[in-house]
Amino acid sequence: MKKILLVFILLLISDVGLTQWVQQYSGTSRPLNRVRFINRSTGWICGDGGIILKSIDGGINWFNQPTGVSNKILTDIFPLNDTLVYAVGFFETFLKTTNGGTNWNILENGIFGNSHSYESCFFLNERTGWIGTSFPGTRKTTDGGKTFMQQNINSTPTDIYFKDSVNGAFAVFGATIGKTTNGGINWSQTYINTSGIGGEDFNRISFVNNYTGFVVGSQGTTYKTSNFGISWDSVGRITDVQEFMYCSKFINDSVGYAGGNFTRLFKTTTGGRSWIRQNFTFGSPYDIYCLSDSVVFLCGKPGIIYKTVTGGQTGINTISQNIPENFRLNQNYPNPFNPTTKINYDLPISNYVSLKVYNSLGMIVADLLNEKQTAGSYSVDFN
């Protein structure tokens, strides 16, 4: 049986940016609809009023990139790399940049109120991609958006995902999941009825590998597929829903996040079987993007951007609020351990605390705590 011996370091810090969910300045109160990153540093957000924001420092600062479509709602943005990015929006709005957003080319700009709306997009590479639209359903390009092939379906995909050039899936309002095995030429659609609720709207679809995917319905029911959309099974439900759940994102078979109206933000570590509400007190999340199970971004209404580097709430327990005399990081126990250990520490004053795990080479292997805590004695479990 493998045993692990760990050394822990407790640091006092003064950076308020290390709380669990940290709000970032967006510069707007307009709804922000979609967030995507290509790495830990570079990401984009799109929203109402033709807004596109870019960050190159891991979401600390966001810069507005003029698009020329300020009268449009941008619904999705898809960066392929640090230079090539696509964006779509209402009333046949289709944008492309080849220089990271310094300039945005307006490839399509339909008549406001008198054109079909583009709800989503997905690109496999710089040439091949799909747009989800109110008509004809999906449009496919194989030349980087110069031309499109119409793919007729009776649905408006709110989120699209392709694992290769032929196998794809989409989610739609109206409790329906679509699947294709020929690049979107034909789509089969499955209506999902939730027991006791009926049809829930699906706004996001989240695949973690070539077989496993999740959707979270508007009333919080979590569905999972293990065969890339051939069948979907109910695995759990968020019970503290207020009106509507907008978004969800899974990073692996266990860890996922979901957000909705009235500050509802939840996390699961059980593959959707159970959900824990996060300490989130302002705004409504519209979209979530996970770089890892600990580094997560979200955007939403009104103009909110949040980031966590600790995976949201941690398993910190308050042992005592009696004020200790000294700072103390106690020996973890058991030690050695397999697979869990408990760490106790004392704070004689209120301060910002960072609790990290280092390996023998001096590299951080776990970031257990980054937040302000009041004076007292605390315990945290580490797996």
N, C-alpha and C positions, 0 to 999 in steps of 0.2 A: 504494500500500500504506500503510495507516494505521500510524503509529508513535506510541508512547506514551512520554512522559518522566515519570518518577516521582520524588518525594522521599519518603524513608522516615524515620521517627522511631523510635528505640529507647528504650523506657522501662523503668526498673527499678521494680518494684512490690512491695508487701509483703502483698498479699491472697492468701491461700491458696485462695480460691474461684475462681481463674482457671486451674486446671489443666484438662486435657483433658476428663475426665469427673469431675464433682464430685458427691459424695454429699450429699444434703440430708437433714435430720432429719425423720423421719416420725412419730415418737412411738409406733410400733407394730412388732411383729415378725410380725404376721399378713401373709399374702400379699396384695399389692396387685395387682389384676387388670386395671385399665384406666385410662388417663390420656388426657385430652383438654383442649385449650386453645381459647379463643375469640380470644385475641390474645396478645401477648408478656407480658402481666401476669397475666391471669386464667385459671385452669384448675382442674379437679377430678380427683380420683382416687377410685376405689371399690375395695373389697376384702372379704376375709372378716370375719366378725363384724359385718356391717352397716356397715362403716366407709366414710365419705365424708370426704375431705379437700379443702380449698380453699386456693388461693394467689391473692393479689392483687398479689404483687410479683415475678412471673416465676419462681416456684418456689423462692425463697430460704426463705420461711417457709410452713408448711402448718398449717392450723387444722382441728381435728376438728369436724364438723357432726353432732350427734346425729340419728339417723334413726328410732329406735324399733323397729328390726328387728335387734337385736344377735345374734340366733340364726341369721341368714341370711348366705349368701355372695352378695355383690353382684358380678355378672359384667360389667356394662357401664354406662356413664354417658354421657349425650349432652346437652351444653349447646347451646342454640340462641342464647342471648345471655347477658348478665351477670345476668339475673333468672330466665329460664325454663330449667329443667334437668330431664331425665328420667333415671331409673336403674332397672335391672331386676336380678333375681337368682333364685337357686334357689327352688323350691317356690312358684312363682307370686307372686313379689315384684315389685311395681311402685310406684315412688315418683315424686313430682313436686314441684318447688318453683317458686314464682312470685316469690320474693324473694331469689334468689341462694343459697339454702340455709340462710337463717336459720331457716326452718321447712320441714320436709319432710312432705308429705301422703302417707299410706299409702293408695294407691288399691286395691291388692290385697296380701293377706298370707296365702298359702295355708298349709295344715297342714304342718308340718315332717315330711319323710319320706313324705308321702302325697299330694303334689301334683306337677304337672309343673314342670320347671325352665325359667326364661327365661335364655337364654344370651347374647343380643345384642339391640341395638335400633338403629334409625336413624330420624331425623325430618327430613323435608323442610322443615317449617315448624311453627308452634305447634299446628296441628290434625292434620296428616297424618304418620303414622309407622307403623313395623312393628316387631314383636318376633319374634325367633327363639326357638322353644321346642321342647321335646322332643315336644310334641303340641299342636296339629295340624301344626306345622312353622313356619308364620308366622301372625301375627295382625296385622290392619291396623286402624288407627283413623283416622277423619276428623273427630273432635271433641275432640282433645286428650287422649285416653285415657279418656273417659267410657264409650265402648262400643267393642267390637272385632268385626271380622268374621273368622271362622275361614278359613284358607287351607291346605287339607290337602296335605301332601307327606310322603314317607317319609324325612325327614332332619331333623336338628336343626342349624340354621344357627348357627355359632359367630361369624360376622361378616356383616353385611348392609351393602350400599351401594346407593343409588338416585341416578341422575343426574337424574331428573325423576320425574313422577308415575306413569309407566308402565314405565320401563326400569330394572331392578334386577338385582343379582347377590348371591350369597352363597357362603360357603365352609363346609365341614363336615368333621368327622372322617370318615374313610372315603374319602379321595381323590376327593371329589366337589365340583364347582362347579355352582351353580344359576343359572338365568337366567330372567327374566320380561320380557315386553313388554306386559303388561296389568295392571301394578300388583300382581302377586302372585296374581291369580286362578288362573293356571296357571304352573307352573314346569317348565322343561326342565332335566334334570340330566345332566352329563357326568362319567363316571368316568374318571380319569386314571391310567394305569398307568406307573410309572417303570421304565424298562428296568434289569434287574438287581436291583431292589428290590421292585417290586410297588406296592401302593397306599400312598401316604404320607398322613398326616392333614394337613388344612389348617385352621389356626386363625385366620388373618387373611387378608383380601383388601384390596388397596391399589390404588385407581385414581388416576391423576395427571391425567387429562382425560376427555373423553367417550368415548374409544376405548381408551386404553392403561391396562392394569392388570397387577398382579403378584400371585402367591402364592408363598410359600416353604414347601415341605413339611417334615414332621417330621424327615426325614433330610437336609434341606438343599438339595433340588433346587428350582431357581427356574424358574417358568413365567411366561410373558408372553402377554397378549392384545393385539392391535392393532385388534380389531373388537368391543369391549365384550362379550367372553365367548363369541362364536360359536365361536372356536377358541382353544386354548392350546398354546404351543410351549415346550419345554424350552430354556432359554438358558444355563444354567450350574448349578454345584452347589457348596455349601459342604462342604468335605471334613473339616474338624476338628469334626465333630458328636459330642457326648457324650450319648447317650441320646435327646434330643428337642429339636427347635427349636420354640419356642412362638409366636414373634411376628415380624412384619416390617412395615416401613413404608417406602414410597417417596415422595419429595417431587417427583420429576420423572422423566423417561425414563432418567436416568443414575444418580442418587444414591438409595441406599436403605440401610436398616439391618435387621439380623435378630438375634434373641437367643434363647437357650435355656438348657438345664440346665448347671450347673457352670461358671459365669462365661463362657459362650460369648456373645460380642457381636461382630458383624461389620459391615463397611461395604463397599458397592460403589459405584464411580464409573463402572462400565461397563454399567449396566443389568442387573446380575445375572450377567454372564458370568464375572466373577471377584470374589472377596471377600477382604478383608483383616481379620484379627482385630484388635480394638481392645484397648487397654490397660485391661482391666476385670478386677478381681481379687476381687470379693465379690458373691455372690448370683446368682440366676437371673432374667433379664429375662422378664416376662410380657407386657409391652405397650410399644410405642414410639410417640411422637407427634412429628412434625416440624413446627415452625413455619416453618423455612426449611432450606436445605441445611447450615446451620451451627448453628442453634439447635434442639436436640433434647432431648426428655425421655424417660425410661423409668422403669417401676416393675416390681416383682416380689416375689420371695421371697428372704429373710424381711423384709418390710416395707421394701424398698429403694426409694429415689427417687434418680435421677441426672439431671444436666443437663450438656450441653456447649454452649458458645457458639462453638466453633471447628470444629464438624463432626467431633469426635473427634480422632484422631491426625493430626498434620500431617506434611508432608514435610521434617522437620528432619533434617539430616545432621551428624554430628560430624566436623569436619575434623581437629582435633587436641585432645588433652587436656593439652598443654603449657600452663601458665598464662601468659596474656599479661600484659604490664606495665600496660596501660591498657584502659579501655573504648573500643571502636571500632566504629562502623558504617561499613563500607566502601561505596563507590559501587557500586550494582548494575551488573551487566554481562550482556549488552549494554544500553546505554542511549543513545538510544532503542531500543525492542525491539518485536517482533511475532512470536509472542504471549507468549513466556516470557522471564523474566530470572532471574538468580541473585543472591542477597543474602548477603554474608558479614559476620559480626560477631564480636567478641572480648569475652569476659567474664573479668576478672581475679579475680573472686570468685563464689561461688555466690549466686544470688539469683533472685527471681521476675522474669520478663522478659515484656514485652508488645511485640509487633512489629505495628504497624498501618500501613495505607496510607491517606493522606489525599489528597483532591482539592484543586484550587486554591481552593475555597470553604471549606476547613477541615473538610469532612465525611469521616467514616470510610467508605471504600469496600471495605476488606478487613481482616479481623482474622486475621493469619497465625499468631500465637503468643501463648499465655497460659499459662505454666507455669513451674515452678521448674527451673533448669538449673545444673549444676555449672560451675565455671570451665573455660574452654576456648575453642576457636574453632569456629564453627558456620556452616552454609550452609543456606539455604532457597530453594526454587524458587517463583516466583510466576507464575501464568498469568493 
